[in-house]
Amino acid sequence: MRIYLAGPFFSDEQIERIARAEHALTENQTVDSFFSPRLSDENESPSLKEGTPEWAQMIFKKDVEEIDNADLVVAIADFVHENVDSGTAFEVGYAYHSNKPLVIVQELDEPLNLMLGQALTYYTTSVDDLAALDFNHLPTQPFSGKTF
């Protein structure tokens, strides 16, 4: 099982959450490999300056290619209050359109955007659940909380 891990990593809290998700996926015996954009070598490209159009194109192409190669997408929905990071929202939408199962993790007690809530296959409120989840036989666990 190859997994693409989507989620914001702009603040210390977000970095800590995504790092815990990376660790949980490493511990999960049903995960063969995962791609986390946070850990991608492209982030450190010596030939392209971060923020330039060329850099953005390279990151975009790499991330889309990795979603295409993934069997499943895990997305961290937590960003700022009830908002979803726009990059994560794109990754979820692209994965949904590609018929990839979606696991949405939302640790903060906030309403969930209805588009994410309706697209997901499995919803959890704990990153730690990723360590034991059977990704080969992913159960359906819908979101039942407040949406907007």
C-alpha positions in Angstrom: 0.0 0.0 0.0 1.5 3.3 -1.1 0.1 6.4 0.6 0.2 10.1 -0.2 0.1 12.3 3.0 -1.6 15.7 2.4 -1.7 18.4 5.0 -0.4 21.8 5.9 3.0 22.3 7.5 3.3 26.1 7.9 3.2 26.5 11.7 4.9 24.6 14.6 1.6 23.0 15.5 1.0 21.8 11.9 4.5 20.5 11.5 4.2 18.6 14.8 0.9 17.1 13.6 2.2 16.0 10.2 5.4 14.7 11.7 3.2 12.5 14.0 1.3 11.3 11.0 4.5 10.4 9.2 5.6 8.5 12.2 2.3 6.6 12.5 2.5 5.6 8.8 6.0 4.4 9.3 4.8 2.2 12.2 1.8 0.8 10.2 2.5 -2.7 8.9 0.0 -2.3 6.0 1.9 0.6 4.6 4.6 -0.2 2.1 5.6 3.4 1.6 4.3 6.9 1.8 5.1 10.3 0.2 4.9 13.4 2.4 5.5 16.6 0.5 7.0 18.0 3.7 9.9 15.5 3.3 10.3 15.8 -0.4 13.8 16.4 -1.8 12.3 18.9 -4.2 11.8 21.3 -1.3 15.5 21.7 -1.2 16.3 22.0 -4.9 19.6 23.8 -5.3 18.8 24.8 -8.9 15.4 26.5 -8.1 14.7 29.2 -5.7 11.6 28.6 -3.5 8.7 30.7 -4.5 9.6 31.1 -8.1 7.3 30.0 -10.9 9.8 27.3 -11.9 9.9 26.0 -8.4 6.1 26.0 -8.1 5.8 24.1 -11.3 8.3 21.5 -10.1 6.5 21.0 -6.8 3.1 20.9 -8.4 4.1 18.2 -11.0 5.9 16.1 -8.3 2.9 16.2 -5.9 0.4 15.3 -8.7 2.6 12.5 -9.9 2.8 11.2 -6.3 -1.0 11.3 -5.9 -1.3 9.4 -9.2 1.1 6.7 -7.9 -0.6 6.4 -4.5 -3.2 3.8 -3.7 -4.8 6.0 -1.1 -4.6 9.6 0.3 -4.4 10.5 3.9 -5.2 14.2 4.5 -4.9 16.3 7.6 -7.9 18.6 7.6 -6.7 20.9 10.5 -5.5 24.3 9.4 -6.8 27.5 10.8 -10.1 27.1 12.7 -12.7 25.6 10.3 -10.7 26.4 7.2 -8.9 23.7 5.2 -5.5 24.5 3.7 -6.1 25.3 0.0 -3.3 22.9 -1.2 -4.7 20.1 0.9 -8.2 20.8 -0.5 -6.8 20.5 -4.0 -5.0 17.3 -3.2 -8.2 15.8 -1.7 -10.3 16.9 -4.7 -7.7 15.5 -7.2 -7.5 12.2 -5.3 -11.3 12.0 -5.1 -11.6 12.6 -8.9 -9.0 9.9 -9.4 -11.1 7.4 -7.4 -8.5 7.1 -4.6 -9.8 6.2 -1.1 -9.5 9.1 1.3 -8.7 9.1 5.0 -9.4 12.4 6.6 -7.8 13.2 10.0 -9.2 16.2 12.0 -7.9 16.5 15.5 -9.2 20.0 16.2 -12.8 20.3 17.3 -14.1 22.3 14.3 -16.8 21.8 11.7 -15.6 20.0 8.6 -16.1 21.4 5.1 -18.9 19.4 3.5 -16.8 18.7 0.4 -14.2 16.8 2.5 -16.9 15.2 4.6 -18.7 13.8 1.6 -15.5 12.7 -0.3 -13.9 10.7 2.4 -13.9 7.0 2.9 -12.6 7.0 6.5 -12.8 9.8 9.2 -10.8 9.9 12.4 -10.1 12.5 15.0 -6.6 11.2 15.9 -3.4 11.0 14.0 -2.4 8.1 16.2 -5.2 5.9 14.6 -3.0 5.9 11.4 -0.6 3.5 13.1 -3.1 0.7 13.4 -5.5 1.3 10.6 -5.7 -1.6 8.1 -5.2 0.3 4.8 -5.4 -3.0 2.8 -9.0 -3.5 4.0 -10.0 0.1 4.8 -13.4 0.2 6.5 -15.9 2.9 5.7 -16.2 5.4 8.6 -18.2 8.4 7.6 -18.0 11.9 9.2 -21.1 12.6 11.3 -20.2 16.0 12.9 -21.1 19.5 12.0 -20.4 20.6 8.4 -20.4 23.9 6.6 
